[in-house]
């Protein structure tokens, strides 16, 4: 069975289909592009193209209070979830890892530290930092409050 393909040109308000048949979609598309240039058919305007782009909403970062085991000892364990934080050899907390052009950013505020939900994720990143930056990165366990919806 031989399939026949036609070239298609999209303009702002009209769709053009070529009269010629082609044996492959590539040849049909190339011929349509050639006709578009020759006949100077405009596709979408710049205003319409910009309106078609998706708008990116900024991410809202909520500060999370990190609690130690001693601070949650008197509360019901189901209200808290275990998380892990990486501590540098100098005692500061890792705030960001592998972002843009920097490998790691440190800070003294533990509430702004980068949170790892599992021990495995945290130990993998700590081992990476030990190899790349300096040996001595350790993990520290904290708890955060569960959000019930």
Phi, psi and omega in degrees: 000123179264121178270144177247137182241146177241146176280147181233134177239126178257126173246190183298317186238354187228151173244123179255137177238132182289150178282332183286146176261147179229153182274351178220151179293331179295316179295321179295317180292320178296318179294321179296319177297319179297315179295323180299319178290316182296316183273356179054053178272123180276140174273219181293147175287164181296325179296317181290322179296321179290329178285338179282340180291144179281142178269133182266124178275140179292144180278128180271119181263121180262130178285135183246133179276121178270128182247143177276171180296325179293325181288333180258005184299324183275354184258166177292132184297337182288346180278351185232152179239141181279134175224167183234145180229145179264133178247134181284167177300332180275356177098001178272160183268148177279121180267319180217143175229141175050052177247131177046245185261356180255150179275314183208147174234134181250158175199161183271346182278115183287336180288343178260006181291152177289132186259136174243128185284333180236156178296322182297316177299316183294316182291326177297314179292322178296319178295322177297314179295324177297324180282321188272314187265288184195143178292148175121000177291132181236169179254148177227135182266133175229175177232145173235157182284136176288139176263118179264131180244000000 
